[in-house]
Amino acid sequence: MDLILKFVLPLLLGYLLDLILGDPQSWPHPVKGYGKLIHYGTRWLNKGGARFWKGALLTVTSCTAVYFFFYGMQRALTPWPLAYYSFSTIFVFFALANKSLLKEGREVFDVLQYKGVEAGRQRLSRIVGRDTAELTPNQVRIAVMESMSENLSDGVVAPLCFYAVLGLPGMMMYKMINTLDSMIGYKNEKYLYFGRFAARLDDVANYIPARLTALLMIILYGSSRAWHFVIKYSAAHTSPNAGYPEAALAGILDCRFGGPNTYQGKLVEKPYIGENDRSIAHEEFRTVALLNHAVTFTVVICIAAIKYYLLWHAQQAG
């Protein structure tokens, strides 16, 4: 099969499927399988001594197994183009999450607007880790905006970056890294040592994508204020990566993110991102949705164009 088509076609078709379908809840999803593997591995290994090394073993083994599984499947399906393209397209689709991300955020905004603050708090609790029972309507909207910006990076741009460098196997390996972090990368008594390697690996994996996401948000929206926000506030975030897209969006909206929040009953003091403590309007979600689509489209097209150029010149030289 043509190397250009093998790389570019699944990327474009997978992106279009995500744009049309999102993430149907009733469909099987590889991340659910990842979660089960991590759960069983945690039950088996997260006890006794040497928990850091046991967690590192689980992380490295899981990520390596995922990479070589998808590498092997693509190699095995190469003689059958239809099977190869179908397999690769479906898993690119599974690895992207922009449509479902925006759907979840929009539903929180709509429930809050039309059913009241209590319903909005309950709906928000499905997509964030903080306690939502005492949040004001504006705090609910702010939480959604923070989630939209952070997840644009680790749910869309990061897997696309891994696809650009390592193809579908790398993309699916990144999803395992991200799932490991979301399940065991906590700084609590249970996971402090066991999940530390996974959390650090996730930080490394998202280092470039987070900054690229912020840069694209700034360029595509054309906001100099967002650039100043990234310079001023991004490094103050507790996460080495999440502060970049969050600061960019806070600058675009000219609002204030961050601040104290409660997690599992414990107050966590987080620095503020921005100073304008204004109310977010219901209609402003449209701005975020359009920006997310613009960033996703730009990354997909740039990856496809660059890879086409490189592979075409490599074929001509050969």
Secondary structure, DSSP 8 states (H G I E B T S, - for coil): --HHHHHHHHHHHHHHHHHHH---TTS--HHHHHHHHHHHHHHHHSSSS-HHHHHHHHHHHHHHHHHHHHHHHHHHHTTSHHHHHHHHHHHHHHH--HHHHHHHHHHHHHHHHHH-HHHHHHHHTTT-SS--TT--HHHHHHHHHHHHHHHHIIIIIHHHHHHHHHHHHHHHHHHHHHHHHHHH---STTTTTTTHHHHHHHHHHTHHHHHHHHHHHHHHHT-HHHHHHHHHHGGGSSSTTTHHHHHHHHHHHT--EE--EEETTEEE---EE-S------GGGHHHHHHHHHHHHHHHHHHHHHHHHHHHHHHHHH-
